[in-house]
Amino acid sequence: MRTTPAPAPAPRGKTLYVVLAAVLWAVTVLSLSSLAVLVMILSVWAASVGESPVPFLLRAALALVVAGGALAAVYFAPGMRRLSRSARLALLGALACPVPVTAAVWAWAAAS
């Protein structure tokens, strides 16, 4: 008879970081997707009146690339490398969350 080994217990002290990182990144992704919908609506609106939406879309894409590069630089910074991966992701989530959430709330409040 073959028995399966018991699952290994979760490492202590990292569960809080994992939950915090998941919540912060989920809020960040939701607000970024909300902003992406707004950008697409504005692009279609600009195209419908005869304006080219390409410069607007390129600026939005450039902002995402610059923000992603900055977060990658912080993730690989020498001081951050001493932290565990879950702690790094939680810290990056705390850095990344406020700007898109504030922009999404402001944009949707201005649109309504």
C-alpha positions as CSV (number, residue, x, y, z in Angstrom):
1,M,0.0,0.0,0.0
2,R,1.4,3.4,-1.0
3,T,0.9,6.4,1.2
4,T,1.2,10.0,0.1
5,P,3.4,12.3,2.2
6,A,1.7,15.0,4.3
7,P,1.9,18.5,2.7
8,A,4.6,20.7,4.1
9,P,3.4,23.4,6.5
10,A,3.4,27.0,5.2
11,P,6.5,29.0,6.3
12,R,5.8,31.0,9.3
13,G,5.7,34.8,9.1
14,K,5.3,35.0,5.3
15,T,1.6,34.5,5.1
16,L,0.9,38.1,6.0
17,Y,3.2,39.3,3.2
18,V,1.6,37.0,0.7
19,V,-1.9,38.1,1.6
20,L,-0.8,41.8,1.6
21,A,0.9,41.5,-1.7
22,A,-2.1,39.7,-3.2
23,V,-4.6,42.4,-2.0
24,L,-2.4,45.3,-3.1
25,W,-1.7,43.9,-6.5
26,A,-5.3,42.9,-7.1
27,V,-6.4,46.5,-6.3
28,T,-3.6,47.8,-8.6
29,V,-4.6,45.6,-11.5
30,L,-8.3,46.4,-11.1
31,S,-7.6,50.1,-11.1
32,L,-5.3,49.8,-14.1
33,S,-7.9,47.8,-16.0
34,S,-10.4,50.5,-15.2
35,L,-8.0,53.1,-16.6
36,A,-7.4,50.9,-19.7
37,V,-11.2,50.8,-20.3
38,L,-11.3,54.6,-20.0
39,V,-8.4,55.0,-22.4
40,M,-10.0,52.8,-24.9
41,I,-13.3,54.7,-24.7
42,L,-11.5,58.0,-25.2
43,S,-9.5,56.5,-28.1
44,V,-12.7,55.3,-29.9
45,W,-14.3,58.7,-29.2
46,A,-11.3,60.5,-30.7
47,A,-11.4,58.3,-33.7
48,S,-15.1,58.9,-34.2
49,V,-14.6,62.6,-34.5
50,G,-11.7,62.2,-36.9
51,E,-8.7,62.6,-34.6
52,S,-5.9,60.1,-34.5
53,P,-5.9,58.2,-31.1
54,V,-2.3,56.9,-31.7
55,P,-0.4,59.6,-29.8
56,F,-2.8,59.2,-26.9
57,L,-2.4,55.5,-26.9
58,L,1.4,55.8,-27.2
59,R,1.6,58.1,-24.2
60,A,-0.5,55.7,-22.1
61,A,1.8,52.8,-23.2
62,L,4.9,54.8,-22.4
63,A,3.6,55.6,-18.9
64,L,3.1,51.8,-18.3
65,V,6.6,51.0,-19.6
66,V,8.2,53.7,-17.5
67,A,6.3,52.6,-14.3
68,G,7.2,49.0,-15.0
69,G,10.8,49.8,-15.4
70,A,10.9,51.8,-12.2
71,L,9.3,48.9,-10.3
72,A,11.7,46.4,-11.8
73,A,14.6,48.7,-10.8
74,V,13.3,48.8,-7.2
75,Y,12.7,45.0,-7.2
76,F,16.3,44.3,-8.1
77,A,17.9,47.0,-5.9
78,P,20.6,45.8,-3.6
79,G,18.7,46.6,-0.5
80,M,15.6,44.8,-1.7
81,R,17.5,41.6,-2.5
82,R,17.9,40.8,1.2
83,L,14.1,40.6,1.6
84,S,12.1,37.5,0.8
85,R,10.3,37.4,-2.4
86,S,6.9,37.8,-0.7
87,A,8.1,40.8,1.3
88,R,9.5,42.4,-1.9
89,L,6.2,41.9,-3.7
90,A,4.2,43.3,-0.8
91,L,6.5,46.4,-0.7
92,L,6.3,46.9,-4.5
93,G,2.5,46.5,-4.3
94,A,2.5,49.3,-1.7
95,L,4.5,51.4,-4.0
96,A,2.5,50.7,-7.1
97,C,-1.0,50.8,-5.7
98,P,-1.7,54.5,-4.8
99,V,-1.0,56.1,-8.2
100,P,-3.4,54.0,-10.4
101,V,-6.1,53.9,-7.7
102,T,-6.0,57.7,-7.3
103,A,-6.0,58.2,-11.1
104,A,-8.9,55.8,-11.6
105,V,-11.0,57.4,-8.8
106,W,-10.3,60.9,-10.2
107,A,-10.9,59.9,-13.8
108,W,-14.2,58.1,-13.1
109,A,-15.4,60.9,-10.8
110,A,-14.6,63.5,-13.5
111,A,-16.3,61.4,-16.1
112,S,-19.6,61.1,-14.2
